[in-house]
Amino acid sequence: MLHDNHRVRAGLDVWVVPDFAQDTLERNPGTLLDEVYSNYPHRGKGDDIVPGAVQWVDGDNDALRIRGHPLKRQKMWLQTSPTQQGYSRYNYTGWQWRVLPATGCVDECEEVGEILPAYNAWLDALGEGHEEANHAILTAYPDGNFYIGQHHDKTADIHPNSLIVVVKLGRVGRPFEICDRGESKPFYSQVLTPGTAVIMTLAANALVTHGVPASPEQEGLTGSIVFRTIRTVVSVAETEKKIRASERTREREADHKRELEEANGGEPPKKIKLGAAAHRVFLDAQGLWHGCLNMY
Ligand SMILES: O=C(O)CCC(=O)C(=O)O
C-alpha cells in the first residue's frame, strides 16, 4: 500500500502520498480545516487554557510561547482516551507543562472523530503491525508568515511502533522541506497540495528533519493534522503538580532576575553562549561576572 514511487528518496522510509485525505480519509482537507478552525475557541495572549476542552492555542499564549517568544503557529491537541484518565503527552523542545491540559478528547471533536476510524483502518491494512493512532495534533498557519522550522519529532513519548503521518490541510498548497539530519539544505522541497500525506517511520524520522518554511507572499489559512501513537499518559493530579512546580520555578527566576538587575544598576543582562547553551549574564563595570540567568 506504500509504493516505492512515493518515497522521497530510494531506501528512505518517508513517503509523500497525494490526495490521502480525499481518498483514504474521505474528507475534503479544505473544509476540514475551516470547520475545526472556526468551530472551537482560540486561546490567545492572556487567555486561560480550559482543561480537557477541545480548543486552539495560539502562538502568543503564555502556555505555548517558546522561551518567552511567540510560536509562529496555532495548535490543537486531541487524544482518544477520556482526559479524566490522564493526558497523553507529546513532549518536544521548549514544551511547557501548562499546555498539557489543552488536550481534548477526540469524541468531542466530531470533525476529527469522523476521520480517525478511516485512518486506523488504513494503518491496519498496511499490515506492518503499526500501533493505532491515539493522538492527533492540528497545526494552523493563518498565512504564509506562520511556519514550522526544520525539526525531527522527539520520540521519548512516541510508541516505538508508531508511524508519524502528517496530512496537509487547507484550500491551497504550501511548501514542505526535508533535510538530512545536520544539513540545512533540503534534499526535498515541494509545494504539497491539500490532502497530501507525509508518512514516516520513527527510524526515518531519526535520519531527517522536516519543516514548513515561511512563504510571506502566501495568503490563506493552511495547516496539518499529525497522527501518532503516544505512550506517555500523565494523570490530571500529576499534571497539576508539575504546573505548580514550574510556576514556582518561573517566580524564582523572575525574582532572581529582578535582584540581579537591581544590583546591576538597572542594566539588562548580556547574552552569551557557553558551548551549546545560551545564558544571560550580568557583568559589573570591570567586566567581572556577578550573576547568570539561564535563558528561559
Ligand atoms: O504542518 C506541517 O506540515 C508539519 C507539522 C509538523 O511537522 C509537526 O507538527 O511536527
The ligand as a Gaussian input file, in Angstrom:
#p B3LYP/6-31G(d) Opt

LIG

0 1
 O        2.263000      21.312000       9.271000
 C        3.059000      20.528000       8.771000
 O        3.062000      20.240000       7.589000
 C        4.137000      19.887000       9.631000
 C        3.749000      19.728000      11.077000
 C        4.859000      19.156000      11.891000
 O        5.934000      18.904000      11.427000
 C        4.662000      18.895000      13.314000
 O        3.590000      19.223000      13.844000
 O        5.591000      18.353000      13.946000

